[in-house]
Amino acid sequence: MPKIKSNRSAAKRFKRTGGGGFKRAQSHRRHILTKKSTKRKRHLRGNEQIHASDVRSVNRMLPYV
């Protein structure tokens, strides 16, 4: 049996956490930043956990992570 390929776009977006979930970066921080307030941009800096309902599909995209 050949190895399963990882979904490369998912591999760049998600990292596994110690508890078996996945962390992801916040969206809306790429462009058009001048109209967004400093507070709004500051709160978008950190990482978030993927919602529990999405973990199964990300697991399927990243079989060896």
N, C-alpha and C positions, 0 to 999 in steps of 0.2 A: 504494500500500500504506500502510495506517495504521501508526503507530508501535506497538511492543509495549509494553504496560503493565508497569511494574515491580511486583513484589510488595511492597506497602507495609510489611507486617510484617517482611519480610526486609531492606528498606531501612533500617529503624530498628534492626535488630540487628547488621548486618554492615557493615564498612568494608573497602575494598580496600587491600591492602598494595602496596608498591613492586614486589615480586617476583611479583605476580599472584595471590597467595592472598587470604584474607580473615581479618580479626581479629574476635574476638567477646569479649564480657564473660563473666566467670564466673557460674555460677548459684548459687543458695542464699544470696544476700545481700539478699533483699527483706524478709523478715519472720521472726518467731520467732528473733531474734538473741540473746536472753538466754541460751538454753541452749548456744549455740555458744561455744567458747573464743575468746579474743582472738587466739591464734595461728592458729586455723582461719579466722577472719574476715580476718585480715591476709593470709593466703595466697590468699584469694579476690579480693583487690583488683585484681590485674593483669589484663591481657588475654591471651587465648590465641589460637593459630592454629586455624583450622578444619581438621579432618582432611582429608588429601589425597583420600580417597574421597568427601567431601561437596562439594568445590570445584565439580565439574561441575554439581550440582543448584543450588547457589547462583548460579553463573554464569547459569543459565537463568532464575532468578528476578529477577536484576538485569542486564538486557541492556546498560544504558548506563552502568554504574558503572565 
